Amino acid sequence: MVADDRLPGDKTRLSVDTGKFSPQTSYGSSTLCGSCAVSSPAEGSWNAHRRIVALSCVVCLAVVAEGYDISVLNGAIVLIQNDLGISTWEVSLVVAMTPLFVIPGSLIGGSLGDRHGRRFALIVTCALLSVGPLFMALAPSFAYLLAARCLVGIAIGMGIVTVSAYLGEISGANMRGRVIVLQEVFLNFGMLAGYIASYLLLGVKHDWRWMLAFGSVLPCCLLFGLMCPQVPESPRWLYMHGREKDAHEVLLAFLNKAEADAAMKAMELECERSPKREFATWMELLAEVKKGGPTRRIFLAGVCVTCSQMICGYLAVAYYSSLILKESMSEKSAFLGTVAMGLAKFLVVLFVVAVIERFGRRSMMLSSMAVMSFACAWLACSFWLTWGGMAKVAGLMAYMAGYSLGLGPICYVYVTEIFRTELRAKGLAISIFLSRIVGVMSVLLFPLFTNYLGSHIAFSVQAVVNVFAFCILWMLTLETHGLPLEDVEKLFC
């Protein structure tokens, strides 16, 4: 007999013999297609899905490169400024160039993944992530460094879209949240590694060049790993290209038979609703959004979540915390404070991985934004009232812990879940495209704010912005926890 682990408000009738949902599933006020098998708590455990977890960990090595780039530049930018003799405005450009080129990178990743497969897009991403840090490390001038930063940005943008789509499409409903959140674990691991590398290499000859060069090691290893036949194509991509048998074989390799059969049934029902059975073009996606209905509401929710992830100021703090802390402590102490900030962020995201399937996506994102708003207010007071350096470090730790509590790890889980298969990669791409415009503005303006108006003004403004973002998230997002990918769209009907 299969245990009934339905969510509150789920009035599904469960078959004792088959362990499957009946055709109609009620979720809140929406009626959903119930094609997914119900798993017992044991079946949703890490041990029962160790193969999908192992594959996800391998794929997520691509995300380490993004985290490492963010954090290592946090320390390296101080040294680059002194070595190359660049101004505050040029520092902003060096930092902003990567998030700026994430914008076209996300669009390239969406198109490449739809046309040639998620696996092929991952291979191209890792190739670019392998050479980009080396070009940065060898940069003889400011212009050369900017060009290398552009290349890394394109690769990171491709990686965000491709990894999120791949993990969402290969995992079952009862593990999807945890699997996609592994991205944030590996991102935080990369960030912590970058902070530690900056601290340990400080003072070594050509220190900032070594800091940047080490960023190519893991992507290069992953590039060879992706060539192995044990890394399959996304089953939903295979199904969309008429390869049903191959899709079912991939699902059976990573899920139990009931889950694999349920996923195939869900894909069949989705194709019945959209018989064209092709990935949507950019114009078709935009036309659906313009037409209104659930696609527009999904699009607005996705853009709201991804833009909130950037407008909260996370990217600016992740890049500039060393410069912020240098106002009230030594360079070495500032680097050490940044390491503490990265450690707090990493520990919180490990906690989130453990509890994500027990709490709703929406509630965790709202809690995250509330904590970040409080942390920004604390930081504004610490600079305004000239509290000591430890108070500022505590504020930054609380800020990053709040980010990792929900908005960081759950953003791509949520956006991956709300778009149906034919729109997923391009929906992710456009959401990231728009959010990174916000991120670039944040990265460009934050050092100018702190330099000309003071850190107390910068964090006061950020606190107000975060409260506004909390209200928007409250109004536009719906809960998606525990639903099959093919059923989420009906929430927005």
N, C-alpha and C positions, 0 to 999 in steps of 0.2 A: 504493500500500500504506500502511496506517495504522500508525503507530508504536505499540508496546505499552508504555504508560506505567503499567501496573498497579502497585498497591501491593504491598509484600512480603506474601506469604501469600495473595494473590489468585489463585486457580487458575481464573480465567475462561477459557473457550475463545473466542478472538477470531476472527471471520470476516474473512478477508483481502479478500473481495469487497465486503462491506457495511460493514465497520468497526464492527459492532455486537456487543454482548455476546450470548452464547447465553443461553437462558432461565434457566439456573441459574448463579449466581455464588457462589463460596465466599469468605467473608471471615472469617478467623480460624476460629472454630468454628461460625459461623452460616452458614446457607444463605440467600442473598438472591435476590430477583427481579432479574434483570439486564436491564433494559429501556433502559438509557441508552447512547447512543453513546460510543465511546471517541474522544477527541480526541488529536491529535498535540500535542507541546509547543507548536508554533506556534499551534495553534488555541486554546490556553489562555492566550495572551499578551494583553497590554493592547490591542495594535494590532488583533488579530483580533476583539476584542469592544469596540471603541471606542464603539459606539453605546450599549451597555448601561452602560459606564463613564460616559459623558457623562450619561445619564439618572440614574444613581445619584448622581453629583456634584450634580446639580440637586436631587434629593429630599433629599440629606443636608444641604442648607443649613438645613433645619429643625432639625437637631441642633446647629448652631452656636449657636443661641439658648440651649440648655441649658448648653453649655460657657461661654458668655459670662456667663450669670447666676451660675454657680458662682464663677467667678474674679473677676468685677467686684465681687461682694458681699464677697469676701475683703478687698478694699481699702476698699470703701465702708462696711463695717460699723464700722470704726474711726471714720470721720467721722460716720456716723449716730448712733453712741453719744454723741459729743460734742455734735452739733447738737440732737438731740431729748432728750438727757439721760436715756437709758434705762439700766437696770441690767444686770448680767451675765445674769440670768435672762431679761430681756426680749430681750437680744441673742440668746440661745439660741432663743427663740420666733420671732424674725424669720427666723433662718437655717433653723430646722426646719420652718417653715410650708410652704415649697415642697416639700421631699421628702415631707412628710406628705400633701399633696394630690396628689402623684404617684400615691398609692395609689388613690383613686377615679378619677383620670384614666386610669390604665391599664385599669381595668375598663370605663370609658366608651369608651375607644379600641378595646378588644376587641369590644364589642358593636356599636359604630358601624361598624367596619370589616367585620364579618361581614354586617351587615344592608344597609348602603348602599354598600359598596365601600371599598377601601383609599384610592383617590384622593379620594373625598368626605371621608373621615376626615382625610386630610392637609390638605385645604382648611380644614376647621374648626379643625384644630390651628394652622395658620399665622395664621388670623384672631385666635385667642386670644393667640398669641405676639406679634402685632403691637401689640395694645392693652395687654397686661399690663405690660410695662416702662414704658410711658408713665404708667399709673396709679401705679406705684411711684415714678417720678420726681416726680410732682405731689403725693405724699402729704404732707398738712399735719400729720399726727399719727401716733402709734404704731399706733393702731387701724386707720387707713386703710391704712397700710403693710402691716399683717398681712393685710388683705383682698386687697390687690393681689398679695401673695405667694401667697395661696391660688389665685388665678386662674392665675398663671404655673405653679404646680405641677400643676394639672389639665391645662394645655396640654402640659407636658413629659411627663407620664404618657401622654397620648394619643399623642404623637409617638414615644416609645420603642417602643410596641407596633406602631403603624402602619408606621413606617419599617422596622423589622426584618422584619415580615411581608411587606411589599411587596418589599423587596430580595431576600429569600430566595425569593419565589415567581416573580420575573421573571428570575432569573439561572440559568445552567446549572451543573451539578455541579462542573465544573472551574474555575469562576470565583466560585462562591458565597461562599467564605470571604473572598476579597479584596474582593468587592463589599460584603458586610455590614460588614467591618472598615473600610470607608471612613467609616462612621458615627463610629468612634473617631478617625479622622484629622480629620474636621470638628469633632468635639467638642473635640479638643485644639487645633485652630485657634481655635475660639471661646474656649477657656480662655486661650490665649496672648494673643489680642486683648484679652480682659478684663483680664489682668494688666498689659499695656502701657498700656491706656486708663487704668487706675487710677493708674499711675505718672506718665503724662504730664499727666493732669488734676488731679493733687494740687496744691492751692493755688489753683486757679481758683475764681472766685465760683460758689457753688452746685455745687461739684465733684462731690459724690456724686450729685446729681440728674442731671447730664449723663452721668455714668458709667452710670447705670441706663437713661436714655432711649435711648442709642445701641443698646441691645439689641433695639429694635423694627425697625431698618432692614432687616436681611436677611430676617426672616420676612415683612415687607411686600412685598419684591421677589419672594420665592418665591410668595406668594399669587397674584400676577398671572401668574407663570410656570406655575403648576399649571392655570390656566384654558386653556392652549394645548392643542390636540388632539394635539400630539406627545407629551404625557404620557398614556399609556394606563392603563387599569385593569389590575389584576393578572390574568394569564392563568389562574391557578388559581382565583381568585374567579369569573371568567367561566365556567370549566368547571363549577364547583360549582353555578352557576345555569343550566346547560343551554345555554350559549352556546359550544359546541365550536368552531364556525367562527371566532368572534371571538377565542377563546383561541389558536387555531392561528395566526391572522394576527398577533397581538401577538408570539408567540414567533418567528415568521419575521422580524419586523421587527428583532429584537435578537440572534437566534442563527442559526447556519447551519442548513440544512434537516435535516441528520442529527440535530443536537441538538434542534431543534424537534419533529421526528417522535418522537424518543426520549422527550421530555418528555410528549408527548401519549399515547404508549403507556403510560408509567408512570402517568399520571393515570387512564387506562382501567382498568389493573390494580388500582389503589387503589380505584376505584369498584366493581369486581367484589368486592373483599374487604369493602367497606362499601356495599352497594347502596342505602342510604337516600339518599345523595347530597345531604345537607344539612349545614350547619354545626351542630355539636353545641350544645345549650343548656348553661347553667351546671350545671344539675342532672344532665344526661347525662354531662358531663365528670367531675363529682364521683362519680357512680355508678360509672363505669368505674374511677376511682382506688380507690374503696372495694372494688370487686370483686377487685382484685389483678391479677396477670399483668403483661404488658409495659407497660401504661399506667401502673400504679402505679410501676414502676421508672423509667419515663421521667419521671414527675412528680417523684419524689424526686430524680432527677439534675438536673432543671431547677431545682428549688427550691434544691438544694445549691449549684449554680453561681451563681445570682443572689444568694443570701444571702451566699455567700462574697465576692462583689463588694462588698457593703455592710459585712459584719462585719470586713473587713480594715482598716477605718478610713479608707479613701480619701476618703469624702465629708467627714468631719470635718477632715482635713488640708487638703483643697482649699478649704474655707471659712475655716479658722482659721489658716493658716500665717503670715499677717502678724501676728496677735496672738501666736502662739508665738515668732516671731523678735524681736518687740519687747521680749521679756524680756532680750535680750543685745545689741541694736543699736538705732540710731535708726529713726524711722518711715520715713524715705526709704530707708535701707539695707534695712529689712525688706521694703519694697515691691519693691526691686531684687532681693533674694534670692528673692522669690516669682516674679518674672519668670524668673530662672534656672531655678527648679524647673519652671515651665511649658514652657520651651524644651527641657529635658532630656526631659520627658514627650512632647513633640511629635516630637522627633527619633527616639525609640525606636519610636513607633507607625508612623512612616514606614518604618523597618526591618522591622517586623512585616508591613506590607502587602507588602513585597518577598518575604518568605520564608514566608508563612503556608501556601501550597500545597505546601511542601516538608516541613513538619513536622506532627505530629499536634496536634489541638486539646487533647487531654488533657495531653500532655507540656508544652505551652507554658503551660497554666494552672497546672500543678504547679510549674514553674520560676518562674513569676511569684510565686506565694505564698511560695516559699522565699526569693527575693530580698527580698520585703517583710518577711518575718520577721527577716532579718538587718538590714535598714535600721532597723526598730523597735528592735532591740537596740542598734544603734549610737546612735540618738537618745537612748535611755534613758541610756546611758553618758555621752553628751555633756552631758546636763543634770545627771546625778548627779555627774560629776567636773568640772563647770564648764569644759568645753572652750570655745573661742572661738566666735564667731558663724559663722565660715566652716565649722567642723566641723558645725554644725547645718544650715547650708544644704546642705552635701554630703550629709548624711543624708537630708534632704527630697528632694534631687534623685535619690538612689538609690532612695528609697521610690517616688516617682512613676514613675521609669524601670522599676522592677520591676512596678508596676501595669500600665503600658502594654506590657510584654513579653508578657502573655498574658491575665490576668484581665479587664482593661479591654476590649480589642478583641475577644476571642474569646467572651466571655460570651453575647452576643446571637446570635453565629454558632451557637454550640452549642445554645442553647435553641430557636432557629428550626429547626434541623435535626432535633431529636429528636421533635418533635410532628408527627403526620400532618396533612394539610391541614384536615380538618374540626375538629381540635382546636387548630390552631396559634395563632390569635389569642387565644383564651381561655386556652390553656395559658401563653402568654407573659404574658398579663395577670395571671393568678393568681400566677405565679412572681415577677413584678415587684411585685405587691401585697404578698406576704409579705416579699420582700427589702427593700422600702422601709420596712416597719415596723422592721426591724433598722436601716436607715439613719437613720431619725428618732431612734431611741434613741441611736445613736452621736453624731449631731449635737447632741442635747440634753445628753448626759452629758459629752461630751469637754471643753467649756469649764469645767464644774463640777469635773471631775477635776483639770484643770490649775490651776484657781483655788484649790481647797481642799486638794488633796493634792500638787500639783506635777507638772510635765511629766514628770519622771523616772518617777513612778509610772504616769502615764497611758500612756507608751510601753512600760513594762515589761509592763503588763497586755495591751496591744495585741500585743506580741510573742508572748505565751503563747497568746492567742486565735488568732493567725495560724497557729501551729504546729498547733493543734487543727483549724482549717479545712483545712489541708493534708492531714491524715489522713482527714478526711471526704471530700474530693475524691478522694483515692486509692481509697477503698473504693466509692464510688457511681457514678463516671463511667466511661464506655466511649468508645473512639475512634470518631469518626464521619467522619473525613477522607476525602474522595474518593467518598462514596456519594451516589446520587440521593436526593432528599428522600423519595421514596416507599419506599425500601428501609431507611432507618435504623431504623425500628421493630423490624425483625426481629432487630437486634442484641440487643434486650432480652428476646427470647422465651426 
